[in-house]
Amino acid sequence: MDQLEAFEKRLNSFVDSLFGERDSRVRGWLLLDSCLPTLSFTVIYLLIVYLGPIYMKNRPAYSLKKVLLVYNFSVTMLSLYMLVELILSTWSAGYRLQCQNLDSAGDGDIRVAKVLWWYYFSKLIEFLDTVFFVLRKKNNQITFLHVYHHASMFNIWWCVLNWIPCGQSFFGPTLNSFIHVLMYSYYGLSTIPSMQRYLWWKKYLTQAQLVQFIMTITHTLSAAVYPCGFPLGCLLFQSSYMMTLVILFINFYVKTYKKKQPEVDGKAQRNIQNHTNGYSFINGPSSKQKRH
């Protein structure tokens, strides 16, 4: 135990040496004081990605229809809460849309930070997306985009909460929470057979996600052009990271909806719609799936 504590202390000292002094307002908040829990959960996640399909190789796939229904609508409600609370908290704090620094709203900044902590924690919950893919033997849906996005967001938002937990950081999560309300409600509805005939709008969710990224990049860079005291390095990193998502999503969109379009029949096209999962592929039902 002493060796683990010593390792954890050295690890956190190294991280602090890279990024500087942390924001004191979030000290003591769950999972934030040490980077080790976040890194550990990420390592476990990556091990599941690698070892899970091996474990399930000779085992029947699970249906998980009821579990998926509860999970998807639970994440929908959490996303709705974050969306509403972010709008209300930033409005009451007098946040500006163009650029907002880290310490001008007093208690209003703390309220924003609290909902952004839930946003960070939601990225841990969303690791279950991949766990369900593994259990349902949907290994082709565990793409590089899917794993890259899930693993990186959880760690990035640990850093955000420790160094820039409010101010300008509110904009991306507000848009993303709105997209997730639409996206996870779509996933939930897709688990209900009678609703699947009405779920023709998956393609437009992917387009909305791309618009979200472009809007976030534009908003972030505007704060670099017209600064308000928000750390420039954080703005540039966020813009660069979002550009990687834009590139990966465009590649995904072209492969899913453009190149394959002429060669698929109606049934195959419905499969494309039912198997696509926002960032990668949907956690919905499969007619050929074995049930447990």
Kinemage of the C-alpha trace (Angstrom):
@kinemage 1
@onewidth
@group {chain A} dominant
@subgroup {mainchain}
@vectorlist {calphas} color= white
{ca met a 1} P 0.000 0.000 0.000
{ca asp a 2} L 2.841 2.372 0.847
{ca gln a 3} L 4.413 1.713 -2.552
{ca leu a 4} L 1.097 2.402 -4.291
{ca glu a 5} L 0.636 5.660 -2.385
{ca ala a 6} L 4.203 6.686 -3.217
{ca phe a 7} L 3.612 5.899 -6.903
{ca glu a 8} L 0.341 7.833 -6.891
{ca lys a 9} L 2.031 10.822 -5.273
{ca arg a 10} L 4.843 10.838 -7.842
{ca leu a 11} L 2.336 10.473 -10.673
{ca asn a 12} L 0.263 13.411 -9.494
{ca ser a 13} L 3.383 15.514 -8.932
{ca phe a 14} L 4.420 14.782 -12.512
{ca val a 15} L 0.999 15.790 -13.851
{ca asp a 16} L 1.060 18.993 -11.785
{ca ser a 17} L 4.512 19.816 -13.148
{ca leu a 18} L 3.092 19.590 -16.669
{ca phe a 19} L -0.029 21.692 -16.165
{ca gly a 20} L 0.723 23.895 -13.176
{ca glu a 21} L -1.371 24.699 -10.138
{ca arg a 22} L -4.845 23.182 -10.034
{ca asp a 23} L -8.073 25.062 -9.407
{ca ser a 24} L -8.594 25.001 -5.633
{ca arg a 25} L -12.381 25.239 -5.930
{ca val a 26} L -12.739 21.585 -6.947
{ca arg a 27} L -10.382 20.095 -4.349
{ca gly a 28} L -11.925 17.108 -2.613
{ca trp a 29} L -14.479 16.411 -5.335
{ca leu a 30} L -14.992 12.731 -6.185
{ca leu a 31} L -12.261 11.265 -8.460
{ca leu a 32} L -10.524 14.613 -9.023
{ca asp a 33} L -7.688 14.884 -6.498
{ca ser a 34} L -5.687 12.048 -8.033
{ca cys a 35} L -5.332 11.086 -11.673
{ca leu a 36} L -4.855 7.411 -10.744
{ca pro a 37} L -8.582 6.447 -10.574
{ca thr a 38} L -9.277 7.984 -13.979
{ca leu a 39} L -6.239 6.304 -15.517
{ca ser a 40} L -7.133 2.999 -13.846
{ca phe a 41} L -10.690 3.047 -15.186
{ca thr a 42} L -9.286 3.830 -18.639
{ca val a 43} L -6.843 0.907 -18.492
{ca ile a 44} L -9.684 -1.416 -17.409
{ca tyr a 45} L -11.759 -0.093 -20.307
{ca leu a 46} L -8.978 -0.782 -22.818
{ca leu a 47} L -8.466 -4.266 -21.385
{ca ile a 48} L -12.173 -4.950 -21.896
{ca val a 49} L -11.846 -3.769 -25.492
{ca tyr a 50} L -8.947 -6.169 -26.045
{ca leu a 51} L -9.814 -9.166 -23.847
{ca gly a 52} L -13.612 -8.967 -23.988
{ca pro a 53} L -13.981 -10.302 -27.549
{ca ile a 54} L -11.539 -13.100 -26.721
{ca tyr a 55} L -13.615 -14.065 -23.681
{ca met a 56} L -16.864 -13.969 -25.696
{ca lys a 57} L -15.481 -15.768 -28.750
{ca asn a 58} L -16.912 -19.189 -27.942
{ca arg a 59} L -19.835 -17.935 -25.890
{ca pro a 60} L -23.326 -16.993 -27.142
{ca ala a 61} L -24.144 -13.320 -27.509
{ca tyr a 62} L -26.388 -11.625 -24.988
{ca ser a 63} L -29.472 -9.727 -26.106
{ca leu a 64} L -29.610 -7.249 -23.176
{ca lys a 65} L -32.720 -5.590 -24.619
{ca lys a 66} L -34.171 -4.607 -21.247
{ca val a 67} L -30.783 -3.517 -19.927
{ca leu a 68} L -30.191 -1.384 -23.016
{ca leu a 69} L -33.620 0.184 -22.732
{ca val a 70} L -32.976 1.233 -19.125
{ca tyr a 71} L -29.395 2.305 -19.820
{ca asn a 72} L -30.130 4.405 -22.877
{ca phe a 73} L -33.052 6.252 -21.335
{ca ser a 74} L -31.098 6.777 -18.102
{ca val a 75} L -28.259 8.418 -20.045
{ca thr a 76} L -30.878 10.423 -21.939
{ca met a 77} L -32.266 11.792 -18.665
{ca leu a 78} L -28.776 12.553 -17.325
{ca ser a 79} L -27.963 14.393 -20.543
{ca leu a 80} L -31.212 16.336 -20.308
{ca tyr a 81} L -30.390 17.325 -16.724
{ca met a 82} L -26.921 18.533 -17.749
{ca leu a 83} L -28.314 20.462 -20.698
{ca val a 84} L -30.931 22.274 -18.620
{ca glu a 85} L -28.599 22.909 -15.686
{ca leu a 86} L -25.819 24.242 -17.926
{ca ile a 87} L -28.229 26.663 -19.581
{ca leu a 88} L -29.692 27.822 -16.262
{ca ser a 89} L -26.360 28.059 -14.410
{ca thr a 90} L -24.525 29.982 -17.130
{ca trp a 91} L -27.511 32.273 -17.649
{ca ser a 92} L -27.841 33.082 -13.950
{ca ala a 93} L -24.066 33.579 -13.661
{ca gly a 94} L -24.142 36.116 -16.487
{ca tyr a 95} L -21.807 34.146 -18.733
{ca arg a 96} L -20.948 35.636 -22.094
{ca leu a 97} L -21.286 33.504 -25.213
{ca gln a 98} L -18.140 34.740 -26.930
{ca cys a 99} L -15.579 34.213 -24.177
{ca gln a 100} L -15.831 33.685 -20.427
{ca asn a 101} L -12.960 33.610 -17.943
{ca leu a 102} L -12.617 31.319 -14.943
{ca asp a 103} L -13.288 33.514 -11.933
{ca ser a 104} L -15.750 36.286 -12.637
{ca ala a 105} L -19.054 34.786 -11.462
{ca gly a 106} L -18.271 33.694 -7.881
{ca asp a 107} L -20.784 31.092 -6.724
{ca gly a 108} L -22.106 30.960 -10.270
{ca asp a 109} L -18.794 29.487 -11.397
{ca ile a 110} L -19.106 26.762 -8.746
{ca arg a 111} L -22.580 25.863 -9.968
{ca val a 112} L -21.234 25.516 -13.516
{ca ala a 113} L -18.306 23.422 -12.263
{ca lys a 114} L -20.676 21.064 -10.428
{ca val a 115} L -22.657 20.229 -13.547
{ca leu a 116} L -19.426 19.898 -15.538
{ca trp a 117} L -18.309 17.319 -12.957
{ca trp a 118} L -21.397 15.307 -13.881
{ca tyr a 119} L -20.392 15.693 -17.519
{ca tyr a 120} L -16.961 14.260 -16.677
{ca phe a 121} L -18.565 11.405 -14.723
{ca ser a 122} L -20.949 10.667 -17.604
{ca lys a 123} L -17.913 9.798 -19.720
{ca leu a 124} L -17.162 6.992 -17.281
{ca ile a 125} L -20.763 5.782 -17.491
{ca glu a 126} L -20.536 5.767 -21.285
{ca phe a 127} L -17.782 3.147 -21.130
{ca leu a 128} L -20.767 0.793 -20.815
{ca asp a 129} L -21.483 1.438 -24.507
{ca thr a 130} L -18.446 -0.677 -25.327
{ca val a 131} L -19.117 -3.265 -22.624
{ca phe a 132} L -22.538 -3.896 -24.183
{ca phe a 133} L -20.970 -4.238 -27.632
{ca val a 134} L -18.597 -6.870 -26.258
{ca leu a 135} L -21.362 -8.830 -24.525
{ca arg a 136} L -23.521 -8.689 -27.653
{ca lys a 137} L -20.544 -9.742 -29.825
{ca lys a 138} L -20.796 -6.631 -31.968
{ca asn a 139} L -17.010 -6.495 -32.337
{ca asn a 140} L -17.125 -4.791 -35.742
{ca gln a 141} L -18.777 -1.855 -34.015
{ca ile a 142} L -15.868 -1.291 -31.627
{ca thr a 143} L -14.038 0.943 -34.068
{ca phe a 144} L -10.979 3.115 -33.560
{ca leu a 145} L -13.247 6.182 -33.504
{ca his a 146} L -15.415 4.626 -30.807
{ca val a 147} L -12.526 3.639 -28.515
{ca tyr a 148} L -10.489 6.784 -29.145
{ca his a 149} L -13.380 9.065 -28.337
{ca his a 150} L -14.539 7.261 -25.206
{ca ala a 151} L -11.092 6.785 -23.687
{ca ser a 152} L -9.786 10.269 -24.484
{ca met a 153} L -12.856 12.233 -23.374
{ca phe a 154} L -12.845 10.734 -19.883
{ca asn a 155} L -9.202 11.705 -19.348
{ca ile a 156} L -9.475 15.113 -20.992
{ca trp a 157} L -12.381 16.036 -18.774
{ca trp a 158} L -10.463 15.004 -15.663
{ca cys a 159} L -7.924 17.637 -16.709
{ca val a 160} L -10.633 20.171 -17.506
{ca leu a 161} L -12.235 19.785 -14.074
{ca asn a 162} L -8.891 20.178 -12.318
{ca trp a 163} L -7.594 23.226 -14.193
{ca ile a 164} L -10.436 24.914 -16.102
{ca pro a 165} L -13.668 23.705 -14.405
{ca cys a 166} L -15.916 26.581 -15.446
{ca gly a 167} L -15.908 29.663 -17.665
{ca gln a 168} L -15.317 28.965 -21.363
{ca ser a 169} L -15.475 25.207 -20.708
{ca phe a 170} L -19.280 25.255 -20.591
{ca phe a 171} L -19.987 25.579 -24.319
{ca gly a 172} L -18.955 22.181 -25.696
{ca pro a 173} L -20.735 20.171 -22.972
{ca thr a 174} L -23.913 22.184 -23.519
{ca leu a 175} L -23.991 21.264 -27.206
{ca asn a 176} L -22.901 17.699 -26.522
{ca ser a 177} L -25.579 17.195 -23.867
{ca phe a 178} L -28.213 18.311 -26.382
{ca ile a 179} L -26.857 15.870 -28.967
{ca his a 180} L -26.815 13.082 -26.380
{ca val a 181} L -30.459 13.702 -25.499
{ca leu a 182} L -31.301 13.032 -29.140
{ca met a 183} L -28.779 10.247 -29.587
{ca tyr a 184} L -29.477 8.101 -26.527
{ca ser a 185} L -33.223 8.530 -26.886
{ca tyr a 186} L -32.765 7.184 -30.420
{ca tyr a 187} L -30.800 4.241 -29.013
{ca gly a 188} L -33.504 3.577 -26.437
{ca leu a 189} L -36.295 3.701 -28.989
{ca ser a 190} L -34.337 1.340 -31.249
{ca thr a 191} L -34.669 -1.394 -28.603
{ca ile a 192} L -38.467 -1.257 -29.009
{ca pro a 193} L -39.412 -3.297 -32.129
{ca ser a 194} L -42.589 -1.317 -32.822
{ca met a 195} L -40.591 1.930 -32.940
{ca gln a 196} L -37.858 0.845 -35.347
{ca arg a 197} L -39.865 1.670 -38.466
{ca tyr a 198} L -39.923 5.327 -37.396
{ca leu a 199} L -36.173 5.640 -36.792
{ca trp a 200} L -35.197 6.927 -40.196
{ca trp a 201} L -33.308 9.967 -38.893
{ca lys a 202} L -30.052 8.366 -37.683
{ca lys a 203} L -28.178 9.905 -40.616
{ca tyr a 204} L -29.121 13.387 -39.444
{ca leu a 205} L -27.821 12.690 -35.934
{ca thr a 206} L -24.366 12.130 -37.386
{ca gln a 207} L -24.692 15.386 -39.334
{ca ala a 208} L -25.741 17.169 -36.137
{ca gln a 209} L -22.666 15.813 -34.374
{ca leu a 210} L -20.421 17.224 -37.088
{ca val a 211} L -22.164 20.604 -36.786
{ca gln a 212} L -21.601 20.411 -33.021
{ca phe a 213} L -17.849 19.949 -33.499
{ca ile a 214} L -17.602 22.831 -35.972
{ca met a 215} L -19.536 25.127 -33.624
{ca thr a 216} L -17.312 24.170 -30.691
{ca ile a 217} L -14.133 24.801 -32.683
{ca thr a 218} L -15.467 28.177 -33.860
{ca his a 219} L -16.474 29.167 -30.327
{ca thr a 220} L -13.096 28.055 -28.942
{ca leu a 221} L -11.012 29.900 -31.530
{ca ser a 222} L -13.105 33.059 -31.128
{ca ala a 223} L -11.852 33.195 -27.530
{ca ala a 224} L -8.298 33.064 -28.868
{ca val a 225} L -8.962 35.940 -31.273
{ca tyr a 226} L -10.837 38.007 -28.661
{ca pro a 227} L -9.251 36.802 -25.386
{ca cys a 228} L -10.855 37.096 -21.970
{ca gly a 229} L -8.160 35.588 -19.784
{ca phe a 230} L -8.991 31.934 -20.460
{ca pro a 231} L -5.745 29.906 -20.921
{ca leu a 232} L -4.681 30.041 -24.578
{ca gly a 233} L -3.032 26.619 -24.471
{ca cys a 234} L -6.318 25.012 -23.428
{ca leu a 235} L -8.138 26.707 -26.298
{ca leu a 236} L -5.602 25.474 -28.852
{ca phe a 237} L -5.623 21.941 -27.453
{ca gln a 238} L -9.405 21.751 -27.527
{ca ser a 239} L -9.533 23.010 -31.114
{ca ser a 240} L -6.905 20.464 -32.195
{ca tyr a 241} L -8.685 17.604 -30.448
{ca met a 242} L -12.039 18.547 -31.942
{ca met a 243} L -10.436 18.634 -35.391
{ca thr a 244} L -9.388 14.995 -34.973
{ca leu a 245} L -13.033 14.156 -34.228
{ca val a 246} L -14.200 16.083 -37.285
{ca ile a 247} L -11.801 14.128 -39.509
{ca leu a 248} L -12.770 10.761 -37.994
{ca phe a 249} L -16.498 11.523 -38.135
{ca ile a 250} L -16.342 12.656 -41.754
{ca asn a 251} L -14.512 9.442 -42.608
{ca phe a 252} L -17.169 7.452 -40.734
{ca tyr a 253} L -20.008 9.352 -42.411
{ca val a 254} L -18.611 8.854 -45.915
{ca lys a 255} L -18.039 5.135 -45.382
{ca thr a 256} L -21.470 4.594 -43.846
{ca tyr a 257} L -23.771 6.782 -45.937
{ca lys a 258} L -21.991 7.579 -49.198
{ca lys a 259} L -19.726 4.857 -50.531
{ca lys a 260} L -21.986 1.930 -49.601
{ca gln a 261} L -25.231 3.594 -50.585
{ca pro a 262} L -25.495 2.435 -54.242
{ca glu a 263} L -24.727 -1.209 -53.495
{ca val a 264} L -27.133 -1.926 -50.644
{ca asp a 265} L -30.756 -2.940 -50.854
{ca gly a 266} L -33.532 -1.759 -48.553
{ca lys a 267} L -32.864 -4.410 -45.920
{ca ala a 268} L -29.140 -3.666 -45.810
{ca gln a 269} L -29.817 0.049 -45.573
{ca arg a 270} L -32.037 -0.551 -42.528
{ca asn a 271} L -29.184 -2.536 -40.994
{ca ile a 272} L -26.835 0.393 -41.509
{ca gln a 273} L -29.306 2.667 -39.770
{ca asn a 274} L -29.920 0.248 -36.917
{ca his a 275} L -26.251 -0.557 -36.306
{ca thr a 276} L -24.824 2.910 -36.327
{ca asn a 277} L -24.084 4.257 -32.842
{ca gly a 278} L -23.509 8.011 -32.934
{ca tyr a 279} L -19.797 8.111 -32.248
{ca ser a 280} L -19.519 4.712 -33.851
{ca phe a 281} L -22.442 2.280 -33.734
{ca ile a 282} L -25.770 1.897 -32.027
{ca asn a 283} L -26.513 -0.239 -28.978
{ca gly a 284} L -29.772 -1.490 -30.408
{ca pro a 285} L -31.329 -4.890 -31.017
{ca ser a 286} L -30.407 -7.434 -33.646
{ca ser a 287} L -32.892 -9.868 -35.101
{ca lys a 288} L -30.273 -12.608 -35.386
{ca gln a 289} L -29.029 -12.189 -31.864
{ca lys a 290} L -29.244 -14.987 -29.324
{ca arg a 291} L -31.156 -14.004 -26.214
{ca his a 292} L -30.257 -14.514 -22.568
